Amino acid sequence: MNKLANRLKELRIDNGKSKEELSAYLSISQSSYNRYEAGSRNPDYDTLIKIAIFYDVTLDYLLGRDDIEMPVFDRSQVVSYKDLVDKGLNPKLAHGLIAEIYSKQSFEERICRYPGDKTKYVLKKDVKALLESLGDDLL
């Protein structure tokens, strides 16, 4: 089995997904997905990108070129609930801001440090935009 096939199977099992879920997400037949995991067929570029987005990993990781599972994000560009509270924001307001932004993000847009990370990160620019829109609505 090749590195890609191993990674696909490993990621699917580690994330508690079924082959049916993956084939539905990728809009392919389950037999096509089975061939990816068996190593008898390789996904095209667009499918590889969709898989990387689904698992929130880099293409290099998926293809076995490196062992860093999660993409690195610029911590100075994101904020979490704890960050906002540490800056003196009311905890309920901090929770509300993060929840409002996070709930509108697609699965692919969500930022996390590693699989299973429960910390919700949002971009600082999204917090700023939300606060500005609230201010505009109030005035």
C-alpha positions in Angstrom: 0.0 0.0 0.0 1.3 3.5 -0.9 1.7 6.4 1.5 -1.5 8.1 0.2 -3.6 5.0 0.7 -2.2 4.6 4.2 -2.9 8.2 5.1 -6.5 8.0 3.8 -7.3 5.0 5.8 -5.5 6.3 8.9 -7.3 9.7 8.7 -10.7 8.1 8.1 -10.3 5.8 11.1 -8.8 8.4 13.4 -11.6 10.8 12.7 -14.3 8.2 13.1 -15.6 8.4 9.5 -17.0 5.7 7.3 -16.2 5.0 3.7 -19.8 5.9 2.9 -19.4 9.4 4.5 -16.2 10.0 2.5 -17.6 8.9 -0.8 -20.7 11.0 -0.3 -18.6 14.1 0.6 -16.4 13.5 -2.4 -19.5 12.8 -4.7 -17.9 9.5 -5.9 -19.0 5.9 -5.6 -17.9 3.9 -2.6 -16.0 1.5 -4.8 -14.0 4.4 -6.2 -13.1 5.5 -2.6 -12.3 1.8 -1.7 -9.7 1.9 -4.6 -8.1 5.0 -3.1 -7.6 3.3 0.2 -6.4 0.1 -1.4 -3.8 2.0 -3.4 -5.0 0.7 -6.7 -6.2 4.2 -7.8 -5.2 7.8 -6.9 -7.6 10.7 -6.6 -7.3 13.6 -9.0 -6.1 17.0 -7.8 -9.5 18.4 -7.0 -10.4 15.3 -5.0 -7.1 15.5 -3.1 -7.8 19.1 -2.2 -11.3 18.2 -1.0 -9.9 15.4 1.2 -7.3 17.7 2.6 -10.0 20.3 3.5 -12.2 17.7 5.0 -9.5 16.5 7.4 -7.9 19.9 7.7 -4.5 18.7 6.7 -1.9 19.8 4.2 -1.5 18.2 0.8 2.1 17.4 1.8 0.8 15.5 4.8 -1.8 13.7 2.8 0.7 12.6 0.2 3.2 11.5 2.8 5.8 14.2 2.1 5.8 15.3 5.8 4.4 14.2 9.1 3.0 17.5 10.3 -0.7 16.7 10.3 -2.2 20.1 10.8 -1.5 23.2 8.8 0.2 26.0 10.7 -1.8 29.1 11.3 -0.6 32.5 12.3 -1.6 32.8 16.0 -1.3 36.6 15.8 -4.2 36.6 13.4 -6.7 34.6 15.5 -8.4 34.9 18.8 -10.2 32.5 21.2 -12.7 32.9 24.0 -9.9 32.8 26.5 -7.9 35.4 24.7 -10.9 37.8 24.8 -11.5 37.2 28.5 -7.8 37.7 29.2 -8.1 41.1 27.5 -10.8 42.0 30.0 -13.9 41.3 27.9 -17.0 40.2 29.8 -17.1 36.3 29.6 -20.7 36.2 28.2 -19.9 38.8 25.6 -16.7 36.9 24.6 -18.6 33.7 24.3 -21.3 35.3 22.3 -18.9 36.9 19.8 -17.0 33.7 19.3 -20.2 31.6 19.0 -21.7 34.0 16.5 -18.7 34.0 14.2 -18.0 30.2 14.6 -21.6 29.2 13.9 -21.5 31.0 10.5 -18.3 29.3 9.4 -18.3 26.3 7.1 -16.4 23.2 8.3 -13.5 24.1 5.9 -13.2 27.6 7.4 -12.9 26.5 11.0 -9.4 26.9 12.6 -8.0 24.3 14.9 -4.6 23.3 16.1 -5.0 19.5 16.0 -7.8 17.0 15.5 -10.2 17.0 18.4 -9.1 20.5 19.5 -12.2 22.0 21.4 -10.8 25.5 21.4 -12.8 27.7 18.9 -10.5 30.1 17.1 -11.8 32.9 14.9 -9.9 35.5 12.9 -9.4 38.8 14.6 -10.7 40.6 11.5 -14.0 38.7 11.8 -14.4 39.9 15.4 -13.6 43.4 14.4 -16.1 43.3 11.5 -18.8 41.9 13.8 -18.3 44.6 16.4 -18.3 47.3 13.8 -21.6 45.9 12.3 -23.1 45.8 15.8 -22.0 49.4 16.3 -23.5 50.5 13.0 -26.8 48.7 13.9 -27.0 50.5 17.2 -26.3 54.0 16.0 
